[in-house]
């Protein structure tokens, strides 16, 4: 079977890497891909991986998939899912793993997601939704609790602002709705109660009826050590998250994941794909911060290295509605994985592109280390260059979290490019207090 992975980030590199390990896979194409998915020598085993030249339009991608005899397409980015790429591929007769545009509204509209959770009794924070700046401002001035302000639409993981006080909250609202920092994503805002507690993410395979949770992960969103700086797309992660005990994982399945899939089915939006629940263990209990409708980035880079089972076979089971028969046989490796993101100088603000990257091969040669590339490209001469904000993620796998982190940091210590920065405290909170580790 030939597989096409849509996207060009570290998540897509990790997906291609794992899918290539399936004995049923002949080759994996990635479109548009990056410098890592273009370099066959970067992967030591599995089916060949290559970038597939194609336009970004759905018709062009479908034509390229048909020309290459693609038997399964896997969609990484949320924007394409929200725009209906899965619907388009299915109309063309090409199996495509991911939710329909209707089901993906659970991520593409935070306003929809919050109302959906309220309808189906899924635990979440108090909230209000506004498309009027004046009404939103009046609401801000009326509440007596701290808030989080979110652009309702897709904002590449950066549309959430956590103000420290009421003045910052007003400034954040102005930034989103008046300055339009996040563009059309801020036409509608969600103002919700700011909760306190450790955070974690649980992703699950779904076939429209059955949910099969994966190993829980914890992401680090802030740009700098100690949880300082602006939100990013994610500066590192680790899995499994010790915060989520087996009992809590069962609670997540029963009270969050299954009700979400059941609710979408009842509303005529059957959910097939990966469902991602961003969670907080608040004093009042488990609460959902957000839903995403695809693999997370960089969570994918720590979850997939722990998966022993055949990822392609799981995807096909989801598409064919037989996940209930496959789920009991999904196996996860013992131990842990951790990833550290190397970012361009200035990220998540403006940054330079086209800078030389060194040391990737040396990092990947270390025991237990895998380098997943994201914002990279190969020059005409074959030189690896930066081409994005998050340039790559170095993942370490080990017998426990400490060994995984040691390996990830040993790997990132081999890599260099001008302006490179990364967080040095990924997983530190979990090592200090495993039951309370959280994004920081």
Rosetta blueprint (number, residue, H / E / L):
1 X L
2 X E
3 X E
4 X E
5 X E
6 X E
7 X E
8 X L
9 X L
10 X H
11 X H
12 X H
13 X H
14 X H
15 X H
16 X H
17 X H
18 X H
19 X H
20 X L
21 X L
22 X L
23 X L
24 X L
25 X L
26 X L
27 X E
28 X E
29 X E
30 X E
31 X E
32 X E
33 X L
34 X L
35 X L
36 X L
37 X L
38 X L
39 X L
40 X H
41 X H
42 X H
43 X L
44 X L
45 X L
46 X L
47 X L
48 X E
49 X E
50 X E
51 X E
52 X L
53 X L
54 X L
55 X L
56 X L
57 X L
58 X H
59 X H
60 X H
61 X H
62 X H
63 X H
64 X H
65 X H
66 X H
67 X H
68 X L
69 X L
70 X L
71 X L
72 X E
73 X E
74 X E
75 X E
76 X L
77 X L
78 X H
79 X H
80 X H
81 X H
82 X H
83 X H
84 X L
85 X H
86 X H
87 X H
88 X H
89 X H
90 X H
91 X H
92 X L
93 X L
94 X L
95 X L
96 X E
97 X E
98 X L
99 X L
100 X L
101 X L
102 X L
103 X L
104 X L
105 X H
106 X H
107 X H
108 X H
109 X L
110 X H
111 X H
112 X H
113 X H
114 X H
115 X H
116 X H
117 X H
118 X H
119 X H
120 X L
121 X L
122 X L
123 X L
124 X E
125 X L
126 X L
127 X E
128 X E
129 X E
130 X E
131 X L
132 X L
133 X H
134 X H
135 X H
136 X H
137 X H
138 X H
139 X H
140 X H
141 X H
142 X H
143 X L
144 X L
145 X L
146 X L
147 X E
148 X E
149 X E
150 X E
151 X E
152 X L
153 X L
154 X L
155 X L
156 X L
157 X L
158 X L
159 X L
160 X E
161 X E
162 X L
163 X L
164 X L
165 X L
166 X H
167 X H
168 X H
169 X H
170 X H
171 X H
172 X H
173 X H
174 X H
175 X H
176 X H
177 X H
178 X L
179 X L
180 X L
181 X L
182 X L
183 X H
184 X H
185 X H
186 X H
187 X L
188 X L
189 X E
190 X E
191 X E
192 X E
193 X E
194 X L
195 X L
196 X L
197 X E
198 X E
199 X E
200 X E
201 X E
202 X E
203 X E
204 X E
205 X E
206 X E
207 X E
208 X L
209 X L
210 X L
211 X E
212 X E
213 X E
214 X L
215 X L
216 X L
217 X E
218 X E
219 X E
220 X L
221 X L
222 X E
223 X E
224 X E
225 X H
226 X H
227 X H
228 X E
229 X E
230 X E
231 X E
232 X L
233 X L
234 X L
235 X L
236 X E
237 X E
238 X E
239 X E
240 X L
241 X L
242 X L
243 X L
244 X L
245 X L
246 X H
247 X H
248 X H
249 X H
250 X H
251 X H
252 X H
253 X H
254 X H
255 X H
256 X H
257 X H
258 X H
259 X H
260 X H
261 X H
262 X H
263 X H
264 X H
265 X H
266 X H
267 X L
268 X L
269 X L
270 X L
271 X L
272 X E
273 X E
274 X E
275 X E
276 X E
277 X E
278 X E
279 X E
280 X E
281 X E
282 X E
283 X L
284 X L
285 X E
286 X E
287 X E
288 X E
289 X E
290 X E
291 X E
292 X E
293 X L
294 X L
295 X L
296 X L
297 X L
298 X L
299 X L
300 X H
301 X H
302 X H
303 X H
304 X H
305 X H
306 X H
307 X E
308 X L
309 X L
310 X L
311 X H
312 X H
313 X H
314 X H
315 X H
316 X H
317 X H
318 X H
319 X H
320 X L
321 X L
322 X L
323 X H
324 X H
325 X H
326 X H
327 X H
328 X H
329 X H
330 X L
331 X L
332 X E
333 X L
334 X L
335 X L
336 X E
337 X E
338 X E
339 X E
340 X E
341 X E
342 X E
343 X E
344 X L
345 X L
346 X L
347 X L
348 X L
349 X L
350 X L
351 X L
352 X L
353 X L
354 X L
355 X L
356 X E
357 X L
358 X E
359 X L
360 X H
361 X H
362 X H
363 X H
364 X H
365 X L
366 X L
367 X L
368 X L
369 X E
370 X E
371 X E
372 X E
373 X E
374 X L
375 X L
376 X E
377 X E
378 X E
379 X L
380 X L
381 X L
382 X L
383 X L
384 X E
385 X E
386 X E
387 X L
388 X L
389 X L
390 X E
391 X E
392 X E
393 X E
394 X E
395 X E
396 X E
397 X E
398 X E
399 X L
400 X L
401 X H
402 X H
403 X H
404 X H
405 X H
406 X H
407 X H
408 X H
409 X H
410 X H
411 X H
412 X H
413 X L
414 X L
415 X L
416 X E
417 X L
418 X L
419 X L
420 X L
421 X E
422 X L
423 X L
424 X L
425 X L
426 X L
427 X L
428 X H
429 X H
430 X H
431 X H
432 X H
433 X L
434 X H
435 X H
436 X H
437 X L
438 X L
439 X L
440 X L
